[in-house]
Amino acid sequence: MRTNIEERAVSLARYILENRATVRAAARHFGVSKSTVHKDLSERLERIDSALYGQVKKVLDFNKSQRHIRGGLATRKKYKGI
């Protein structure tokens, strides 16, 4: 079972890098929770492949820095009826 978790962590990392995806999008794509994605990427991946972890961390940090903008756009879209 352990190798499946490690494979999932690497697969999640590759998906996020290829698609510049958010944690929520990756969770939806793989059918797991956001908590699982966070744990796989922040804890497990660092032990498995530190180079891949560094690349994914940059994407996750960028997504986090843009989170407030996406949230504002979603609210605007909701109330404009778009």
N, CA, C and O of each residue as an XYZ file, in Angstrom:
328
protein
N       0.840     -1.198      0.000
C       0.000      0.000      0.000
C       0.877      1.251      0.000
O       0.502      2.273     -0.575
N       2.019      1.174      0.631
C       2.884      2.347      0.745
C       3.322      2.858     -0.627
O       3.373      4.069     -0.844
N       3.632      1.963     -1.541
C       4.076      2.406     -2.860
C       2.955      3.117     -3.600
O       3.213      4.029     -4.385
N       1.718      2.710     -3.360
C       0.597      3.394     -4.013
C       0.496      4.843     -3.558
O       0.212      5.734     -4.360
N       0.727      5.074     -2.289
C       0.680      6.440     -1.763
C       1.811      7.267     -2.368
O       1.615      8.421     -2.749
N       2.981      6.670     -2.449
C       4.118      7.382     -3.025
C       3.894      7.664     -4.504
O       4.229      8.745     -4.989
N       3.334      6.707     -5.215
C       3.019      6.904     -6.636
C       1.980      8.008     -6.804
O       2.077      8.831     -7.714
N       0.985      8.017     -5.914
C      -0.054      9.050     -5.978
C       0.557     10.434     -5.747
O       0.194     11.394     -6.427
N       1.468     10.537     -4.805
C       2.114     11.822     -4.511
C       2.874     12.326     -5.732
O       2.801     13.508     -6.067
N       3.602     11.434     -6.397
C       4.360     11.830     -7.587
C       3.401     12.178     -8.725
O       3.633     13.139     -9.458
N       2.328     11.404     -8.875
C       1.339     11.689     -9.923
C       0.669     13.040     -9.700
O       0.475     13.808    -10.642
N       0.319     13.321     -8.461
C      -0.271     14.618     -8.130
C       0.690     15.749     -8.470
O       0.292     16.765     -9.041
N       1.938     15.566     -8.121
C       2.944     16.603     -8.384
C       3.083     16.851     -9.882
O       3.116     17.999    -10.326
N       3.162     15.788    -10.648
C       3.301     15.940    -12.097
C       2.069     16.604    -12.702
O       2.187     17.435    -13.603
N       0.882     16.237    -12.205
C      -0.358     16.838    -12.713
C      -0.367     18.344    -12.434
O      -0.718     19.138    -13.306
N       0.014     18.724    -11.237
C       0.023     20.147    -10.877
C       1.046     20.904    -11.715
O       0.780     22.025    -12.147
N       2.193     20.318    -11.947
C       3.214     20.988    -12.757
C       2.792     21.124    -14.215
O       2.979     22.181    -14.817
N       2.227     20.068    -14.784
C       1.838     20.099    -16.202
C       0.687     21.052    -16.465
O       0.648     21.717    -17.500
N      -0.254     21.119    -15.525
C      -1.468     21.901    -15.746
C      -1.515     23.203    -14.962
O      -2.477     23.963    -15.073
N      -0.467     23.466    -14.161
C      -0.474     24.639    -13.275
C      -1.770     24.655    -12.460
O      -2.364     25.710    -12.236
N      -2.190     23.483    -12.028
C      -3.481     23.289    -11.368
C      -3.429     23.711     -9.902
O      -2.365     23.767     -9.284
N      -4.591     23.998     -9.377
C      -4.730     24.289     -7.960
C      -4.888     22.978     -7.202
O      -5.114     21.927     -7.801
N      -4.768     23.050     -5.889
C      -4.955     21.863     -5.055
C      -6.370     21.333     -5.235
O      -6.576     20.122     -5.316
N      -7.330     22.220     -5.297
C      -8.728     21.819     -5.452
C      -8.950     21.089     -6.780
O      -9.659     20.083     -6.827
N      -8.346     21.595     -7.850
C      -8.487     20.957     -9.160
C      -7.813     19.590     -9.178
O      -8.346     18.643     -9.756
N      -6.662     19.485     -8.560
C      -5.955     18.203     -8.501
C      -6.745     17.193     -7.681
O      -6.823     16.020     -8.046
N      -7.327     17.637     -6.583
C      -8.137     16.750     -5.750
C      -9.337     16.225     -6.530
O      -9.666     15.041     -6.454
N      -9.971     17.091     -7.261
C     -11.127     16.699     -8.070
C     -10.714     15.694     -9.148
O     -11.413     14.708     -9.382
N      -9.582     15.947     -9.799
C      -9.107     15.083    -10.880
C      -8.755     13.674    -10.376
O      -9.036     12.686    -11.055
N      -8.147     13.584     -9.197
C      -7.711     12.296     -8.669
C      -8.742     11.643     -7.748
O      -8.562     10.500     -7.328
N      -9.808     12.356     -7.438
C     -10.861     11.785     -6.593
C     -10.438     11.620     -5.139
O     -10.838     10.664     -4.475
N      -9.629     12.552     -4.648
C      -9.209     12.546     -3.245
C      -9.542     13.899     -2.635
O      -9.942     14.826     -3.338
N      -9.374     14.004     -1.326
C      -9.681     15.272     -0.661
C      -8.532     16.262     -0.801
O      -7.403     15.887     -1.119
N      -8.841     17.535     -0.558
C      -7.803     18.565     -0.585
C      -6.761     18.303      0.495
O      -5.576     18.570      0.294
N      -7.191     17.788      1.622
C      -6.266     17.471      2.710
C      -5.264     16.411      2.282
O      -4.082     16.492      2.618
N      -5.738     15.423      1.542
C      -4.856     14.366      1.052
C      -3.828     14.944      0.089
O      -2.650     14.591      0.149
N      -4.268     15.830     -0.797
C      -3.350     16.455     -1.751
C      -2.292     17.253     -0.994
O      -1.104     17.155     -1.302
N      -2.712     18.036     -0.013
C      -1.762     18.826      0.773
C      -0.749     17.929      1.477
O       0.452     18.195      1.441
N      -1.231     16.877      2.110
C      -0.334     15.977      2.841
C       0.641     15.295      1.886
O       1.833     15.193      2.176
N       0.131     14.828      0.745
C       1.001     14.171     -0.234
C       2.075     15.114     -0.743
O       3.234     14.721     -0.877
N       1.706     16.343     -1.026
C       2.647     17.278     -1.635
C       3.568     17.956     -0.634
O       4.726     18.227     -0.951
N       3.086     18.228      0.545
C       3.914     18.977      1.493
C       4.770     18.089      2.375
O       5.845     18.511      2.800
N       4.332     16.875      2.664
C       5.091     16.008      3.562
C       5.714     14.826      2.833
O       6.923     14.610      2.910
N       4.898     14.070      2.134
C       5.395     12.839      1.518
C       6.321     13.100      0.341
O       7.354     12.442      0.210
N       5.969     14.043     -0.512
C       6.759     14.292     -1.714
C       8.162     14.778     -1.369
O       9.122     14.457     -2.069
N       8.280     15.535     -0.312
C       9.595     16.053      0.087
C      10.563     14.908      0.406
O      11.754     14.997      0.109
N      10.045     13.832      1.012
C      10.878     12.667      1.319
C      11.144     11.810      0.085
O      12.190     11.169     -0.010
N      10.205     11.795     -0.861
C      10.314     10.931     -2.040
C      11.229     11.537     -3.097
O      12.158     10.886     -3.576
N      10.954     12.803     -3.458
C      11.710     13.454     -4.537
C      11.808     14.944     -4.224
O      10.882     15.707     -4.500
N      12.917     15.345     -3.656
C      13.048     16.736     -3.197
C      13.101     17.731     -4.357
O      12.660     18.870     -4.203
N      13.629     17.327     -5.514
C      13.672     18.238     -6.667
C      12.261     18.518     -7.179
O      11.917     19.662     -7.476
N      11.452     17.472     -7.280
C      10.061     17.624     -7.727
C       9.274     18.442     -6.706
O       8.426     19.256     -7.071
N       9.562     18.220     -5.433
C       8.917     18.980     -4.362
C       9.187     20.480     -4.519
O       8.279     21.295     -4.355
N      10.413     20.837     -4.832
C      10.764     22.242     -5.013
C       9.995     22.896     -6.144
O       9.560     24.042     -6.026
N       9.826     22.174     -7.238
C       9.072     22.706     -8.383
C       7.600     22.879     -8.037
O       6.993     23.897     -8.370
N       7.028     21.878     -7.365
C       5.605     21.934     -7.006
C       5.364     23.042     -5.992
O       4.346     23.731     -6.053
N       6.283     23.214     -5.070
C       6.133     24.257     -4.052
C       6.032     25.639     -4.688
O       5.273     26.485     -4.215
N       6.790     25.873     -5.752
C       6.720     27.164     -6.445
C       5.328     27.392     -7.031
O       4.783     28.491     -6.929
N       4.749     26.354     -7.648
C       3.409     26.473     -8.232
C       2.380     26.692     -7.130
O       1.502     27.544     -7.265
N       2.478     25.935     -6.046
C       1.525     26.084     -4.942
C       1.631     27.456     -4.289
O       0.615     28.050     -3.930
N       2.838     27.958     -4.134
C       3.014     29.301     -3.567
C       2.430     30.370     -4.481
O       1.824     31.332     -4.008
N       2.611     30.205     -5.794
C       2.022     31.152     -6.740
C       0.499     31.111     -6.647
O      -0.152     32.154     -6.590
N      -0.068     29.902     -6.632
C      -1.525     29.766     -6.523
C      -2.038     30.395     -5.249
O      -3.094     31.028     -5.245
N      -1.299     30.226     -4.167
C      -1.714     30.813     -2.893
C      -1.684     32.338     -2.962
O      -2.545     33.007     -2.391
N      -0.696     32.881     -3.660
C      -0.598     34.334     -3.763
C      -1.718     34.919     -4.631
O      -2.058     36.094     -4.490
N      -2.282     34.126     -5.509
C      -3.347     34.580     -6.399
C      -4.746     34.248     -5.881
O      -5.741     34.637     -6.492
N      -4.826     33.544     -4.780
C      -6.099     33.048     -4.258
C      -7.117     34.166     -4.020
O      -8.288     34.018     -4.368
N      -6.687     35.263     -3.440
C      -7.619     36.352     -3.134
C      -8.180     36.982     -4.412
O      -9.310     37.470     -4.416
N      -7.413     36.975     -5.473
C      -7.882     37.541     -6.740
C      -8.949     36.645     -7.353
O      -9.995     37.123     -7.791
N      -8.676     35.327     -7.382
C      -9.660     34.384     -7.932
C     -10.952     34.418     -7.143
O     -12.039     34.333     -7.716
N     -10.837     34.543     -5.814
C     -12.027     34.606     -4.975
C     -12.858     35.840     -5.289
O     -14.085     35.763     -5.350
N     -12.207     36.965     -5.488
C     -12.923     38.197     -5.820
C     -13.603     38.110     -7.171
O     -14.717     38.607     -7.342
N     -12.943     37.483     -8.129
C     -13.542     37.320     -9.460
C     -14.748     36.398     -9.414
O     -15.734     36.626    -10.115
N     -14.677     35.364     -8.597
C     -15.805     34.440     -8.475
C     -17.005     35.135     -7.852
O     -18.143     34.916     -8.268
N     -16.750     35.975     -6.852
C     -17.844     36.711     -6.211
C     -18.461     37.699     -7.194
O     -19.682     37.830     -7.270
N     -17.622     38.382     -7.933
C     -18.120     39.338     -8.917
C     -18.985     38.628     -9.964
O     -20.057     39.108    -10.331
N     -18.501     37.482    -10.433
C     -19.230     36.716    -11.429
C     -20.578     36.244    -10.872
O     -21.580     36.233    -11.586
N     -20.594     35.859     -9.611
C     -21.826     35.386     -8.967
C     -22.886     36.487     -8.942
O     -24.045     36.242     -9.278
N     -22.494     37.691     -8.548
C     -23.468     38.756     -8.390
C     -23.784     39.491     -9.683
O     -24.810     40.166     -9.765
N     -22.938     39.378    -10.684
C     -23.223     39.962    -11.994
C     -24.125     39.034    -12.810
O     -24.732     39.457    -13.794
N     -24.208     37.765    -12.395
C     -25.041     36.807    -13.116
C     -24.410     36.321    -14.407
O     -25.110     35.992    -15.365
N     -23.094     36.276    -14.430
C     -22.389     35.852    -15.642
C     -22.277     34.362    -15.675
O     -21.714     33.807    -16.618
